[in-house]
Amino acid sequence: MFNQEDLQCRYYRHEFPEKDDIVAVRINKITDDSTEVSLLEYNDMDGLILSKFVHKNMRIKVRSILKVGDT
């Protein structure tokens, strides 16, 4: 029978996404300073999006559009 480790795979050759790569994520937690995510294409590796890298006007929209659990 298969175990959970046998069923895990990564889609990409690199261990981590490179700068400016676009990846699919699941939102785990949203705070004022950051958003914690799971990188779906990298075996649910933890990731962090800092709010300082998002334009001020977009921060308001992000909080109203995105919810925990969204992909």
PDB file of N, CA, C and O in Angstrom, chain B, residues numbered from 101:
ATOM      1  N   MET B 101       0.843  -1.186   0.000  1.00  0.00           N
ATOM      2  CA  MET B 101       0.000   0.000   0.000  1.00  0.00           C
ATOM      3  C   MET B 101       0.886   1.246   0.000  1.00  0.00           C
ATOM      4  O   MET B 101       2.038   1.196   0.429  1.00  0.00           O
ATOM      5  N   PHE B 102       0.342   2.358  -0.482  1.00  0.00           N
ATOM      6  CA  PHE B 102       1.073   3.623  -0.522  1.00  0.00           C
ATOM      7  C   PHE B 102       0.970   4.337   0.810  1.00  0.00           C
ATOM      8  O   PHE B 102      -0.060   4.273   1.482  1.00  0.00           O
ATOM      9  N   ASN B 103       2.045   5.023   1.192  1.00  0.00           N
ATOM     10  CA  ASN B 103       1.957   5.909   2.350  1.00  0.00           C
ATOM     11  C   ASN B 103       1.972   7.341   1.845  1.00  0.00           C
ATOM     12  O   ASN B 103       2.158   7.582   0.652  1.00  0.00           O
ATOM     13  N   GLN B 104       1.780   8.275   2.736  1.00  0.00           N
ATOM     14  CA  GLN B 104       1.665   9.700   2.353  1.00  0.00           C
ATOM     15  C   GLN B 104       2.919  10.208   1.657  1.00  0.00           C
ATOM     16  O   GLN B 104       2.813  11.014   0.733  1.00  0.00           O
ATOM     17  N   GLU B 105       4.099   9.764   2.068  1.00  0.00           N
ATOM     18  CA  GLU B 105       5.347  10.240   1.462  1.00  0.00           C
ATOM     19  C   GLU B 105       5.476   9.786   0.014  1.00  0.00           C
ATOM     20  O   GLU B 105       6.062  10.498  -0.802  1.00  0.00           O
ATOM     21  N   ASP B 106       4.934   8.605  -0.323  1.00  0.00           N
ATOM     22  CA  ASP B 106       4.999   8.112  -1.699  1.00  0.00           C
ATOM     23  C   ASP B 106       4.168   8.968  -2.645  1.00  0.00           C
ATOM     24  O   ASP B 106       4.456   9.032  -3.840  1.00  0.00           O
ATOM     25  N   LEU B 107       3.151   9.619  -2.126  1.00  0.00           N
ATOM     26  CA  LEU B 107       2.229  10.378  -2.966  1.00  0.00           C
ATOM     27  C   LEU B 107       2.615  11.840  -3.119  1.00  0.00           C
ATOM     28  O   LEU B 107       1.986  12.554  -3.900  1.00  0.00           O
ATOM     29  N   GLN B 108       3.637  12.313  -2.393  1.00  0.00           N
ATOM     30  CA  GLN B 108       4.045  13.704  -2.496  1.00  0.00           C
ATOM     31  C   GLN B 108       5.000  13.889  -3.662  1.00  0.00           C
ATOM     32  O   GLN B 108       5.865  13.051  -3.915  1.00  0.00           O
ATOM     33  N   CYS B 109       4.831  14.991  -4.362  1.00  0.00           N
ATOM     34  CA  CYS B 109       5.753  15.307  -5.447  1.00  0.00           C
ATOM     35  C   CYS B 109       5.831  16.817  -5.606  1.00  0.00           C
ATOM     36  O   CYS B 109       4.973  17.557  -5.123  1.00  0.00           O
ATOM     37  N   ARG B 110       6.877  17.257  -6.294  1.00  0.00           N
ATOM     38  CA  ARG B 110       7.027  18.672  -6.610  1.00  0.00           C
ATOM     39  C   ARG B 110       6.945  18.799  -8.110  1.00  0.00           C
ATOM     40  O   ARG B 110       7.312  17.880  -8.843  1.00  0.00           O
ATOM     41  N   TYR B 111       6.464  19.939  -8.566  1.00  0.00           N
ATOM     42  CA  TYR B 111       6.309  20.160  -9.993  1.00  0.00           C
ATOM     43  C   TYR B 111       7.555  20.757 -10.634  1.00  0.00           C
ATOM     44  O   TYR B 111       7.701  20.720 -11.856  1.00  0.00           O
ATOM     45  N   TYR B 112       8.455  21.305  -9.821  1.00  0.00           N
ATOM     46  CA  TYR B 112       9.572  22.057 -10.378  1.00  0.00           C
ATOM     47  C   TYR B 112      10.908  21.480  -9.946  1.00  0.00           C
ATOM     48  O   TYR B 112      11.007  20.826  -8.908  1.00  0.00           O
ATOM     49  N   ARG B 113      11.911  21.722 -10.734  1.00  0.00           N
ATOM     50  CA  ARG B 113      13.256  21.212 -10.495  1.00  0.00           C
ATOM     51  C   ARG B 113      13.900  21.871  -9.274  1.00  0.00           C
ATOM     52  O   ARG B 113      14.612  21.205  -8.523  1.00  0.00           O
ATOM     53  N   HIS B 114      13.661  23.163  -9.067  1.00  0.00           N
ATOM     54  CA  HIS B 114      14.295  23.907  -7.974  1.00  0.00           C
ATOM     55  C   HIS B 114      13.571  23.635  -6.656  1.00  0.00           C
ATOM     56  O   HIS B 114      12.368  23.376  -6.626  1.00  0.00           O
ATOM     57  N   GLU B 115      14.334  23.702  -5.579  1.00  0.00           N
ATOM     58  CA  GLU B 115      13.751  23.451  -4.256  1.00  0.00           C
ATOM     59  C   GLU B 115      12.816  24.584  -3.828  1.00  0.00           C
ATOM     60  O   GLU B 115      11.804  24.337  -3.170  1.00  0.00           O
ATOM     61  N   PHE B 116      13.151  25.828  -4.200  1.00  0.00           N
ATOM     62  CA  PHE B 116      12.371  26.999  -3.834  1.00  0.00           C
ATOM     63  C   PHE B 116      12.019  27.780  -5.098  1.00  0.00           C
ATOM     64  O   PHE B 116      12.746  27.701  -6.088  1.00  0.00           O
ATOM     65  N   PRO B 117      10.920  28.531  -5.084  1.00  0.00           N
ATOM     66  CA  PRO B 117      10.636  29.398  -6.226  1.00  0.00           C
ATOM     67  C   PRO B 117      11.701  30.487  -6.339  1.00  0.00           C
ATOM     68  O   PRO B 117      12.264  30.926  -5.336  1.00  0.00           O
ATOM     69  N   GLU B 118      11.964  30.911  -7.550  1.00  0.00           N
ATOM     70  CA  GLU B 118      12.940  31.970  -7.765  1.00  0.00           C
ATOM     71  C   GLU B 118      12.239  33.316  -7.797  1.00  0.00           C
ATOM     72  O   GLU B 118      11.014  33.390  -7.896  1.00  0.00           O
ATOM     73  N   LYS B 119      13.025  34.374  -7.711  1.00  0.00           N
ATOM     74  CA  LYS B 119      12.480  35.727  -7.710  1.00  0.00           C
ATOM     75  C   LYS B 119      11.608  35.932  -8.943  1.00  0.00           C
ATOM     76  O   LYS B 119      11.980  35.537 -10.048  1.00  0.00           O
ATOM     77  N   ASP B 120      10.458  36.545  -8.748  1.00  0.00           N
ATOM     78  CA  ASP B 120       9.474  36.876  -9.782  1.00  0.00           C
ATOM     79  C   ASP B 120       8.733  35.659 -10.331  1.00  0.00           C
ATOM     80  O   ASP B 120       7.999  35.799 -11.309  1.00  0.00           O
ATOM     81  N   ASP B 121       8.893  34.474  -9.746  1.00  0.00           N
ATOM     82  CA  ASP B 121       8.091  33.318 -10.140  1.00  0.00           C
ATOM     83  C   ASP B 121       6.671  33.505  -9.619  1.00  0.00           C
ATOM     84  O   ASP B 121       6.458  34.099  -8.563  1.00  0.00           O
ATOM     85  N   ILE B 122       5.724  33.000 -10.359  1.00  0.00           N
ATOM     86  CA  ILE B 122       4.334  33.002  -9.924  1.00  0.00           C
ATOM     87  C   ILE B 122       3.997  31.591  -9.483  1.00  0.00           C
ATOM     88  O   ILE B 122       4.203  30.636 -10.232  1.00  0.00           O
ATOM     89  N   VAL B 123       3.479  31.454  -8.264  1.00  0.00           N
ATOM     90  CA  VAL B 123       3.166  30.136  -7.718  1.00  0.00           C
ATOM     91  C   VAL B 123       1.753  30.139  -7.125  1.00  0.00           C
ATOM     92  O   VAL B 123       1.231  31.181  -6.731  1.00  0.00           O
ATOM     93  N   ALA B 124       1.149  28.948  -7.074  1.00  0.00           N
ATOM     94  CA  ALA B 124      -0.166  28.780  -6.455  1.00  0.00           C
ATOM     95  C   ALA B 124       0.029  28.636  -4.948  1.00  0.00           C
ATOM     96  O   ALA B 124       0.896  27.888  -4.497  1.00  0.00           O
ATOM     97  N   VAL B 125      -0.777  29.351  -4.179  1.00  0.00           N
ATOM     98  CA  VAL B 125      -0.665  29.309  -2.715  1.00  0.00           C
ATOM     99  C   VAL B 125      -2.041  29.161  -2.081  1.00  0.00           C
ATOM    100  O   VAL B 125      -3.065  29.465  -2.693  1.00  0.00           O
ATOM    101  N   ARG B 126      -2.039  28.685  -0.836  1.00  0.00           N
ATOM    102  CA  ARG B 126      -3.236  28.671  -0.001  1.00  0.00           C
ATOM    103  C   ARG B 126      -2.960  29.615   1.158  1.00  0.00           C
ATOM    104  O   ARG B 126      -1.895  29.546   1.772  1.00  0.00           O
ATOM    105  N   ILE B 127      -3.898  30.487   1.461  1.00  0.00           N
ATOM    106  CA  ILE B 127      -3.717  31.475   2.526  1.00  0.00           C
ATOM    107  C   ILE B 127      -4.010  30.828   3.870  1.00  0.00           C
ATOM    108  O   ILE B 127      -5.076  30.246   4.076  1.00  0.00           O
ATOM    109  N   ASN B 128      -3.040  30.938   4.788  1.00  0.00           N
ATOM    110  CA  ASN B 128      -3.185  30.346   6.115  1.00  0.00           C
ATOM    111  C   ASN B 128      -3.532  31.374   7.183  1.00  0.00           C
ATOM    112  O   ASN B 128      -4.315  31.090   8.089  1.00  0.00           O
ATOM    113  N   LYS B 129      -2.951  32.572   7.082  1.00  0.00           N
ATOM    114  CA  LYS B 129      -3.165  33.598   8.112  1.00  0.00           C
ATOM    115  C   LYS B 129      -2.886  34.965   7.508  1.00  0.00           C
ATOM    116  O   LYS B 129      -1.925  35.133   6.757  1.00  0.00           O
ATOM    117  N   ILE B 130      -3.723  35.939   7.832  1.00  0.00           N
ATOM    118  CA  ILE B 130      -3.537  37.306   7.355  1.00  0.00           C
ATOM    119  C   ILE B 130      -3.389  38.217   8.565  1.00  0.00           C
ATOM    120  O   ILE B 130      -4.248  38.233   9.445  1.00  0.00           O
ATOM    121  N   THR B 131      -2.295  38.976   8.606  1.00  0.00           N
ATOM    122  CA  THR B 131      -2.075  39.964   9.666  1.00  0.00           C
ATOM    123  C   THR B 131      -1.838  41.319   9.009  1.00  0.00           C
ATOM    124  O   THR B 131      -1.820  41.428   7.783  1.00  0.00           O
ATOM    125  N   ASP B 132      -1.656  42.349   9.831  1.00  0.00           N
ATOM    126  CA  ASP B 132      -1.391  43.681   9.278  1.00  0.00           C
ATOM    127  C   ASP B 132      -0.049  43.751   8.566  1.00  0.00           C
ATOM    128  O   ASP B 132       0.101  44.489   7.593  1.00  0.00           O
ATOM    129  N   ASP B 133       0.926  42.987   9.046  1.00  0.00           N
ATOM    130  CA  ASP B 133       2.276  43.060   8.500  1.00  0.00           C
ATOM    131  C   ASP B 133       2.561  42.055   7.398  1.00  0.00           C
ATOM    132  O   ASP B 133       3.446  42.282   6.572  1.00  0.00           O
ATOM    133  N   SER B 134       1.821  40.936   7.369  1.00  0.00           N
ATOM    134  CA  SER B 134       2.166  39.877   6.429  1.00  0.00           C
ATOM    135  C   SER B 134       0.994  38.932   6.193  1.00  0.00           C
ATOM    136  O   SER B 134      -0.030  38.995   6.873  1.00  0.00           O
ATOM    137  N   THR B 135       1.174  38.060   5.217  1.00  0.00           N
ATOM    138  CA  THR B 135       0.232  36.983   4.940  1.00  0.00           C
ATOM    139  C   THR B 135       1.022  35.685   4.895  1.00  0.00           C
ATOM    140  O   THR B 135       1.975  35.557   4.126  1.00  0.00           O
ATOM    141  N   GLU B 136       0.623  34.717   5.724  1.00  0.00           N
ATOM    142  CA  GLU B 136       1.280  33.412   5.736  1.00  0.00           C
ATOM    143  C   GLU B 136       0.559  32.510   4.751  1.00  0.00           C
ATOM    144  O   GLU B 136      -0.670  32.449   4.748  1.00  0.00           O
ATOM    145  N   VAL B 137       1.325  31.802   3.903  1.00  0.00           N
ATOM    146  CA  VAL B 137       0.749  30.969   2.857  1.00  0.00           C
ATOM    147  C   VAL B 137       1.443  29.607   2.823  1.00  0.00           C
ATOM    148  O   VAL B 137       2.520  29.431   3.393  1.00  0.00           O
ATOM    149  N   SER B 138       0.807  28.646   2.145  1.00  0.00           N
ATOM    150  CA  SER B 138       1.427  27.362   1.814  1.00  0.00           C
ATOM    151  C   SER B 138       1.629  27.348   0.306  1.00  0.00           C
ATOM    152  O   SER B 138       0.707  27.644  -0.455  1.00  0.00           O
ATOM    153  N   LEU B 139       2.839  27.004  -0.122  1.00  0.00           N
ATOM    154  CA  LEU B 139       3.149  26.925  -1.550  1.00  0.00           C
ATOM    155  C   LEU B 139       2.673  25.569  -2.063  1.00  0.00           C
ATOM    156  O   LEU B 139       3.312  24.550  -1.801  1.00  0.00           O
ATOM    157  N   LEU B 140       1.561  25.548  -2.790  1.00  0.00           N
ATOM    158  CA  LEU B 140       0.929  24.302  -3.202  1.00  0.00           C
ATOM    159  C   LEU B 140       1.786  23.503  -4.170  1.00  0.00           C
ATOM    160  O   LEU B 140       1.748  22.272  -4.150  1.00  0.00           O
ATOM    161  N   GLU B 141       2.546  24.163  -5.002  1.00  0.00           N
ATOM    162  CA  GLU B 141       3.361  23.478  -6.005  1.00  0.00           C
ATOM    163  C   GLU B 141       4.706  23.014  -5.446  1.00  0.00           C
ATOM    164  O   GLU B 141       5.502  22.405  -6.160  1.00  0.00           O
ATOM    165  N   TYR B 142       4.954  23.304  -4.180  1.00  0.00           N
ATOM    166  CA  TYR B 142       6.199  22.919  -3.518  1.00  0.00           C
ATOM    167  C   TYR B 142       5.900  22.143  -2.245  1.00  0.00           C
ATOM    168  O   TYR B 142       6.471  22.433  -1.194  1.00  0.00           O
ATOM    169  N   ASN B 143       5.003  21.149  -2.331  1.00  0.00           N
ATOM    170  CA  ASN B 143       4.645  20.280  -1.199  1.00  0.00           C
ATOM    171  C   ASN B 143       4.187  21.055   0.027  1.00  0.00           C
ATOM    172  O   ASN B 143       4.559  20.714   1.150  1.00  0.00           O
ATOM    173  N   ASP B 144       3.386  22.090  -0.175  1.00  0.00           N
ATOM    174  CA  ASP B 144       2.827  22.894   0.921  1.00  0.00           C
ATOM    175  C   ASP B 144       3.891  23.519   1.813  1.00  0.00           C
ATOM    176  O   ASP B 144       3.685  23.668   3.018  1.00  0.00           O
ATOM    177  N   MET B 145       5.019  23.883   1.231  1.00  0.00           N
ATOM    178  CA  MET B 145       6.075  24.577   1.964  1.00  0.00           C
ATOM    179  C   MET B 145       5.519  25.914   2.471  1.00  0.00           C
ATOM    180  O   MET B 145       4.744  26.566   1.772  1.00  0.00           O
ATOM    181  N   ASP B 146       5.908  26.317   3.664  1.00  0.00           N
ATOM    182  CA  ASP B 146       5.445  27.580   4.234  1.00  0.00           C
ATOM    183  C   ASP B 146       6.077  28.760   3.506  1.00  0.00           C
ATOM    184  O   ASP B 146       7.245  28.717   3.120  1.00  0.00           O
ATOM    185  N   GLY B 147       5.287  29.812   3.325  1.00  0.00           N
ATOM    186  CA  GLY B 147       5.786  31.032   2.711  1.00  0.00           C
ATOM    187  C   GLY B 147       5.212  32.243   3.421  1.00  0.00           C
ATOM    188  O   GLY B 147       4.264  32.125   4.197  1.00  0.00           O
ATOM    189  N   LEU B 148       5.783  33.401   3.155  1.00  0.00           N
ATOM    190  CA  LEU B 148       5.371  34.635   3.805  1.00  0.00           C
ATOM    191  C   LEU B 148       5.390  35.763   2.787  1.00  0.00           C
ATOM    192  O   LEU B 148       6.386  35.956   2.089  1.00  0.00           O
ATOM    193  N   ILE B 149       4.296  36.508   2.698  1.00  0.00           N
ATOM    194  CA  ILE B 149       4.227  37.679   1.828  1.00  0.00           C
ATOM    195  C   ILE B 149       4.167  38.894   2.743  1.00  0.00           C
ATOM    196  O   ILE B 149       3.194  39.081   3.475  1.00  0.00           O
ATOM    197  N   LEU B 150       5.200  39.712   2.700  1.00  0.00           N
ATOM    198  CA  LEU B 150       5.248  40.892   3.561  1.00  0.00           C
ATOM    199  C   LEU B 150       4.413  42.013   2.966  1.00  0.00           C
ATOM    200  O   LEU B 150       4.458  42.261   1.761  1.00  0.00           O
ATOM    201  N   SER B 151       3.651  42.686   3.815  1.00  0.00           N
ATOM    202  CA  SER B 151       2.774  43.759   3.359  1.00  0.00           C
ATOM    203  C   SER B 151       3.538  44.945   2.799  1.00  0.00           C
ATOM    204  O   SER B 151       3.000  45.688   1.979  1.00  0.00           O
ATOM    205  N   LYS B 152       4.778  45.139   3.222  1.00  0.00           N
ATOM    206  CA  LYS B 152       5.537  46.290   2.729  1.00  0.00           C
ATOM    207  C   LYS B 152       5.842  46.166   1.241  1.00  0.00           C
ATOM    208  O   LYS B 152       6.204  47.157   0.608  1.00  0.00           O
ATOM    209  N   PHE B 153       5.705  44.960   0.664  1.00  0.00           N
ATOM    210  CA  PHE B 153       5.932  44.771  -0.760  1.00  0.00           C
ATOM    211  C   PHE B 153       4.668  44.942  -1.585  1.00  0.00           C
ATOM    212  O   PHE B 153       4.701  44.817  -2.809  1.00  0.00           O
ATOM    213  N   VAL B 154       3.545  45.230  -0.917  1.00  0.00           N
ATOM    214  CA  VAL B 154       2.270  45.444  -1.605  1.00  0.00           C
ATOM    215  C   VAL B 154       1.950  46.937  -1.546  1.00  0.00           C
ATOM    216  O   VAL B 154       2.111  47.563  -0.499  1.00  0.00           O
ATOM    217  N   HIS B 155       1.498  47.508  -2.660  1.00  0.00           N
ATOM    218  CA  HIS B 155       1.162  48.929  -2.709  1.00  0.00           C
ATOM    219  C   HIS B 155       0.106  49.243  -1.654  1.00  0.00           C
ATOM    220  O   HIS B 155      -0.768  48.417  -1.391  1.00  0.00           O
ATOM    221  N   LYS B 156       0.179  50.429  -1.046  1.00  0.00           N
ATOM    222  CA  LYS B 156      -0.732  50.814   0.040  1.00  0.00           C
ATOM    223  C   LYS B 156      -2.197  50.655  -0.346  1.00  0.00           C
ATOM    224  O   LYS B 156      -2.989  50.160   0.456  1.00  0.00           O
ATOM    225  N   ASN B 157      -2.570  51.059  -1.542  1.00  0.00           N
ATOM    226  CA  ASN B 157      -3.969  50.940  -1.967  1.00  0.00           C
ATOM    227  C   ASN B 157      -4.392  49.480  -2.110  1.00  0.00           C
ATOM    228  O   ASN B 157      -5.554  49.148  -1.875  1.00  0.00           O
ATOM    229  N   MET B 158      -3.474  48.621  -2.486  1.00  0.00           N
ATOM    230  CA  MET B 158      -3.784  47.208  -2.648  1.00  0.00           C
ATOM    231  C   MET B 158      -3.965  46.508  -1.302  1.00  0.00           C
ATOM    232  O   MET B 158      -4.701  45.525  -1.225  1.00  0.00           O
ATOM    233  N   ARG B 159      -3.319  46.985  -0.246  1.00  0.00           N
ATOM    234  CA  ARG B 159      -3.438  46.340   1.067  1.00  0.00           C
ATOM    235  C   ARG B 159      -4.882  46.303   1.526  1.00  0.00           C
ATOM    236  O   ARG B 159      -5.337  45.294   2.065  1.00  0.00           O
ATOM    237  N   ILE B 160      -5.601  47.382   1.321  1.00  0.00           N
ATOM    238  CA  ILE B 160      -7.009  47.444   1.715  1.00  0.00           C
ATOM    239  C   ILE B 160      -7.818  46.454   0.891  1.00  0.00           C
ATOM    240  O   ILE B 160      -8.667  45.747   1.434  1.00  0.00           O
ATOM    241  N   LYS B 161      -7.567  46.393  -0.408  1.00  0.00           N
ATOM    242  CA  LYS B 161      -8.305  45.479  -1.273  1.00  0.00           C
ATOM    243  C   LYS B 161      -7.993  44.020  -0.947  1.00  0.00           C
ATOM    244  O   LYS B 161      -8.886  43.173  -0.967  1.00  0.00           O
ATOM    245  N   VAL B 162      -6.745  43.730  -0.651  1.00  0.00           N
ATOM    246  CA  VAL B 162      -6.350  42.355  -0.331  1.00  0.00           C
ATOM    247  C   VAL B 162      -7.117  41.857   0.881  1.00  0.00           C
ATOM    248  O   VAL B 162      -7.639  40.742   0.864  1.00  0.00           O
ATOM    249  N   ARG B 163      -7.195  42.651   1.918  1.00  0.00           N
ATOM    250  CA  ARG B 163      -7.891  42.237   3.139  1.00  0.00           C
ATOM    251  C   ARG B 163      -9.390  42.016   2.895  1.00  0.00           C
ATOM    252  O   ARG B 163      -9.995  41.155   3.533  1.00  0.00           O
ATOM    253  N   SER B 164      -9.990  42.780   1.984  1.00  0.00           N
ATOM    254  CA  SER B 164     -11.417  42.615   1.735  1.00  0.00           C
ATOM    255  C   SER B 164     -11.718  41.479   0.758  1.00  0.00           C
ATOM    256  O   SER B 164     -12.833  40.956   0.743  1.00  0.00           O
ATOM    257  N   ILE B 165     -10.738  41.094  -0.053  1.00  0.00           N
ATOM    258  CA  ILE B 165     -10.955  40.047  -1.065  1.00  0.00           C
ATOM    259  C   ILE B 165     -10.512  38.681  -0.566  1.00  0.00           C
ATOM    260  O   ILE B 165     -11.254  37.710  -0.709  1.00  0.00           O
ATOM    261  N   LEU B 166      -9.333  38.581   0.011  1.00  0.00           N
ATOM    262  CA  LEU B 166      -8.766  37.296   0.393  1.00  0.00           C
ATOM    263  C   LEU B 166      -9.226  36.856   1.769  1.00  0.00           C
ATOM    264  O   LEU B 166      -9.363  37.669   2.684  1.00  0.00           O
ATOM    265  N   LYS B 167      -9.461  35.571   1.904  1.00  0.00           N
ATOM    266  CA  LYS B 167      -9.854  34.980   3.185  1.00  0.00           C
ATOM    267  C   LYS B 167      -8.952  33.782   3.466  1.00  0.00           C
ATOM    268  O   LYS B 167      -8.399  33.189   2.540  1.00  0.00           O
ATOM    269  N   VAL B 168      -8.803  33.431   4.726  1.00  0.00           N
ATOM    270  CA  VAL B 168      -8.017  32.255   5.103  1.00  0.00           C
ATOM    271  C   VAL B 168      -8.634  31.016   4.451  1.00  0.00           C
ATOM    272  O   VAL B 168      -9.845  30.803   4.512  1.00  0.00           O
ATOM    273  N   GLY B 169      -7.782  30.210   3.831  1.00  0.00           N
ATOM    274  CA  GLY B 169      -8.249  28.999   3.142  1.00  0.00           C
ATOM    275  C   GLY B 169      -8.382  29.182   1.639  1.00  0.00           C
ATOM    276  O   GLY B 169      -8.477  28.194   0.911  1.00  0.00           O
ATOM    277  N   ASP B 170      -8.389  30.429   1.149  1.00  0.00           N
ATOM    278  CA  ASP B 170      -8.475  30.687  -0.290  1.00  0.00           C
ATOM    279  C   ASP B 170      -7.195  30.236  -0.986  1.00  0.00           C
ATOM    280  O   ASP B 170      -6.123  30.210  -0.383  1.00  0.00           O
ATOM    281  N   THR B 171      -7.323  29.882  -2.258  1.00  0.00           N
ATOM    282  CA  THR B 171      -6.136  29.571  -3.070  1.00  0.00           C
ATOM    283  C   THR B 171      -6.009  30.601  -4.175  1.00  0.00           C
ATOM    284  O   THR B 171      -5.079  30.533  -4.979  1.00  0.00           O
TER     285      THR B 171
END
